C-alpha cells in the first residue's frame, strides 16, 4: 500500500518538474537545474525500485547515449554556425542537452529515439506554423517522451 502511494507521489513529482521545465523553456528559453535534477532523481528511484519498462542498464546506456548525441550534435551545429556567422546563437543549450540525457534515463535508447523523432516533428511543425526561427525544445521533447513512454509500455 505504501509502495503504491510512494509510486504515485514520484509520478506526481515528475509531472510537476516536467510542467515547470516546459513552462520555463517556453517563456524564458532556459531550463533551470532546480527542476532537472529532481526529475533525474525521480527517474533513478523509479527505475531502481519499481517495475519500470526499462531496466537500470538500459537506462544508463540511454542516458549516456542521449547526453553524448545531443552534445555532439549541438557542438557540430554550433561550430558550423559560428564559422559562417560569428554572431549566431547556439542552436541547442546545455539545459536541452541535460534534458535529453535525463530523457534517455527515463526511456532507454529505443524510447529516446522515438521521443526525439516526435519532438523534432512537432517542434518543426510549430516553428513552421508560428514562423519562428528558434523554438523552445523542452515542451516538445517532454510531449514526445510521454508519448514514447506510453508506446514503449503498452505497444512494444
VOPAGU-2260 file (C-alpha; in pm, 1 decimal, decimal comma):
REM VOPAGU-2260
SITE   aa  ch    i         X         Y         Z
SITE  UNK   A    0       0,0       0,0       0,0
SITE  UNK   A    1     274,1     245,8      99,1
SITE  UNK   A    2     475,5     142,7    -207,1
SITE  UNK   A    3     187,5     229,8    -440,6
SITE  UNK   A    4     129,7     565,9    -271,8
SITE  UNK   A    5     500,5     646,3    -299,3
SITE  UNK   A    6     494,8     542,7    -667,5
SITE  UNK   A    7     207,3     784,6    -734,2
SITE  UNK   A    8     389,9    1054,5    -537,2
SITE  UNK   A    9     702,0    1005,3    -752,8
SITE  UNK   A   10     498,1    1030,3   -1072,6
SITE  UNK   A   11     333,7    1349,0    -945,1
SITE  UNK   A   12     676,6    1495,2    -864,3
SITE  UNK   A   13     799,1    1406,2   -1211,9
SITE  UNK   A   14     488,5    1564,8   -1366,9
SITE  UNK   A   15     542,5    1879,3   -1159,7
SITE  UNK   A   16     905,6    1905,2   -1272,8
SITE  UNK   A   17     819,0    1836,0   -1637,5
SITE  UNK   A   18     547,6    2102,8   -1633,7
SITE  UNK   A   19     780,5    2364,2   -1488,3
SITE  UNK   A   20    1060,8    2271,7   -1728,7
SITE  UNK   A   21     823,5    2314,3   -2022,3
SITE  UNK   A   22     682,8    2640,0   -1892,5
SITE  UNK   A   23    1023,3    2787,8   -1816,4
SITE  UNK   A   24    1166,2    2692,7   -2154,6
SITE  UNK   A   25     858,7    2821,1   -2335,8
SITE  UNK   A   26     858,0    3155,7   -2153,3
SITE  UNK   A   27    1226,4    3232,4   -2099,4
SITE  UNK   A   28    1411,8    2976,2   -2311,6
SITE  UNK   A   29    1600,5    2845,5   -2012,7
SITE  UNK   A   30    1573,6    2511,6   -1834,3
SITE  UNK   A   31    1663,5    2550,4   -1466,7
SITE  UNK   A   32    1858,6    2275,4   -1294,7
SITE  UNK   A   33    1628,4    2304,8    -994,0
SITE  UNK   A   34    1373,9    2100,4   -1194,0
SITE  UNK   A   35    1614,5    1883,1   -1392,8
SITE  UNK   A   36    1787,9    1718,1   -1100,4
SITE  UNK   A   37    1468,8    1613,3    -913,7
SITE  UNK   A   38    1340,7    1471,7   -1244,1
SITE  UNK   A   39    1660,7    1269,7   -1278,0
SITE  UNK   A   40    1648,0    1151,0    -916,6
SITE  UNK   A   41    1282,7    1051,2    -952,1
SITE  UNK   A   42    1366,5     852,8   -1264,0
SITE  UNK   A   43    1651,5     674,8   -1087,9
SITE  UNK   A   44    1426,4     579,1    -796,6
SITE  UNK   A   45    1151,4     452,6   -1026,7
SITE  UNK   A   46    1391,3     250,2   -1239,3
SITE  UNK   A   47    1574,7     103,0    -940,8
SITE  UNK   A   48    1287,0       8,8    -711,0
SITE  UNK   A   49     973,7     -29,1    -924,7
SITE  UNK   A   50     862,5    -236,4   -1220,0
SITE  UNK   A   51     961,1      15,2   -1486,5
SITE  UNK   A   52     967,5     -77,9   -1858,5
SITE  UNK   A   53    1341,4      -1,8   -1875,2
SITE  UNK   A   54    1597,3    -173,6   -1652,3
SITE  UNK   A   55    1888,5       8,7   -1490,2
SITE  UNK   A   56    2143,7     -95,4   -1754,5
SITE  UNK   A   57    1918,4      21,8   -2038,4
SITE  UNK   A   58    1857,9     346,3   -1853,1
SITE  UNK   A   59    2230,8     404,2   -1806,3
SITE  UNK   A   60    2301,6     337,8   -2172,4
SITE  UNK   A   61    2008,2     559,1   -2275,1
SITE  UNK   A   62    2122,2     847,2   -2053,2
SITE  UNK   A   63    2479,7     825,7   -2180,1
SITE  UNK   A   64    2365,7     796,1   -2541,1
SITE  UNK   A   65    2122,8    1087,0   -2508,1
SITE  UNK   A   66    2373,3    1316,4   -2345,3
SITE  UNK   A   67    2659,5    1248,9   -2585,8
SITE  UNK   A   68    2449,7    1250,2   -2902,9
SITE  UNK   A   69    2283,5    1580,1   -2814,3
SITE  UNK   A   70    2612,6    1738,0   -2701,9
SITE  UNK   A   71    2788,7    1622,2   -3017,8
SITE  UNK   A   72    2505,2    1746,1   -3240,7
SITE  UNK   A   73    2497,2    2079,1   -3060,5
SITE  UNK   A   74    2874,7    2113,8   -3097,1
SITE  UNK   A   75    2860,9    2039,2   -3470,3
SITE  UNK   A   76    2580,3    2285,7   -3535,9
SITE  UNK   A   77    2742,8    2549,7   -3315,9
SITE  UNK   A   78    3080,9    2521,7   -3486,9
SITE  UNK   A   79    2917,2    2527,8   -3830,9
SITE  UNK   A   80    2708,4    2836,7   -3746,8
SITE  UNK   A   81    2999,5    3021,5   -3586,6
SITE  UNK   A   82    3214,4    2951,4   -3891,7
SITE  UNK   A   83    2960,2    3114,8   -4122,9
SITE  UNK   A   84    2815,8    3374,6   -3884,0
SITE  UNK   A   85    3019,3    3469,8   -3574,5
SITE  UNK   A   86    2717,9    3638,2   -3411,2
SITE  UNK   A   87    2492,6    3331,1   -3435,9
SITE  UNK   A   88    2315,0    3193,7   -3130,5
SITE  UNK   A   89    2384,8    2835,5   -3022,0
SITE  UNK   A   90    2116,2    2606,5   -3164,7
SITE  UNK   A   91    2093,4    2383,9   -2857,2
SITE  UNK   A   92    2155,5    2484,1   -2498,5
SITE  UNK   A   93    2304,4    2289,5   -2211,8
SITE  UNK   A   94    1963,4    2261,5   -2048,0
SITE  UNK   A   95    1833,2    2083,6   -2356,9
SITE  UNK   A   96    2134,8    1853,2   -2356,5
SITE  UNK   A   97    2080,2    1763,0   -1990,2
SITE  UNK   A   98    1707,3    1714,4   -2052,5
SITE  UNK   A   99    1777,0    1474,2   -2339,7
SITE  UNK   A  100    2018,0    1283,5   -2114,9
SITE  UNK   A  101    1750,3    1257,6   -1846,4
SITE  UNK   A  102    1503,8    1150,4   -2116,4
SITE  UNK   A  103    1742,8     869,9   -2206,8
SITE  UNK   A  104    1744,5     768,0   -1840,9
SITE  UNK   A  105    1364,8     751,9   -1825,8
SITE  UNK   A  106    1308,0     597,8   -2170,6
SITE  UNK   A  107    1614,7     395,7   -2271,7
SITE  UNK   A  108    1760,6     414,5   -2620,2
SITE  UNK   A  109    1450,6     298,7   -2808,3
SITE  UNK   A  110    1215,6     530,4   -2623,8
SITE  UNK   A  111    1461,8     818,3   -2653,4
SITE  UNK   A  112    1479,4     773,3   -3029,6
SITE  UNK   A  113    1101,1     779,1   -3056,6
SITE  UNK   A  114    1077,9    1083,7   -2827,8
SITE  UNK   A  115    1336,7    1274,6   -3031,4
SITE  UNK   A  116    1157,6    1199,8   -3357,2
SITE  UNK   A  117     824,5    1315,6   -3214,0
SITE  UNK   A  118     987,3    1625,2   -3060,9
SITE  UNK   A  119    1161,4    1724,9   -3382,6
SITE  UNK   A  120     849,7    1674,8   -3593,5
SITE  UNK   A  121     615,7    1863,9   -3360,5
SITE  UNK   A  122     873,8    2136,9   -3294,5
SITE  UNK   A  123     934,7    2180,0   -3666,1
SITE  UNK   A  124     562,3    2197,1   -3730,6
SITE  UNK   A  125     524,4    2456,1   -3452,6
SITE  UNK   A  126     807,6    2666,4   -3596,8
SITE  UNK   A  127     652,7    2644,2   -3943,3
SITE  UNK   A  128     306,6    2749,3   -3821,5
SITE  UNK   A  129     431,6    3027,9   -3590,7
SITE  UNK   A  130     706,2    3142,1   -3832,9
SITE  UNK   A  131     970,4    3120,6   -3560,2
SITE  UNK   A  132    1335,9    3062,1   -3615,8
SITE  UNK   A  133    1415,3    2948,4   -3261,0
SITE  UNK   A  134    1176,2    2727,3   -3070,0
SITE  UNK   A  135    1170,2    2603,9   -2711,2
SITE  UNK   A  136    1263,1    2236,1   -2739,3
SITE  UNK   A  137    1168,5    2116,7   -2389,7
SITE  UNK   A  138     787,0    2122,7   -2428,1
SITE  UNK   A  139     807,5    1919,7   -2747,6
SITE  UNK   A  140    1061,0    1677,7   -2603,4
SITE  UNK   A  141     852,3    1620,3   -2291,8
SITE  UNK   A  142     544,1    1559,6   -2508,4
SITE  UNK   A  143     747,5    1315,8   -2718,6
SITE  UNK   A  144     878,8    1149,3   -2403,1
SITE  UNK   A  145     529,3    1096,4   -2262,4
SITE  UNK   A  146     401,5     955,8   -2591,4
SITE  UNK   A  147     712,0     738,9   -2623,5
SITE  UNK   A  148     673,8     605,8   -2268,8
SITE  UNK   A  149     312,2     514,9   -2338,9
SITE  UNK   A  150     413,8     349,5   -2664,7
SITE  UNK   A  151     704,5     155,4   -2514,7
SITE  UNK   A  152     497,7      43,9   -2216,4
SITE  UNK   A  153     185,2     -68,7   -2398,7
SITE  UNK   A  154     285,4    -135,3   -2757,8
SITE  UNK   A  155     639,0    -277,8   -2757,0
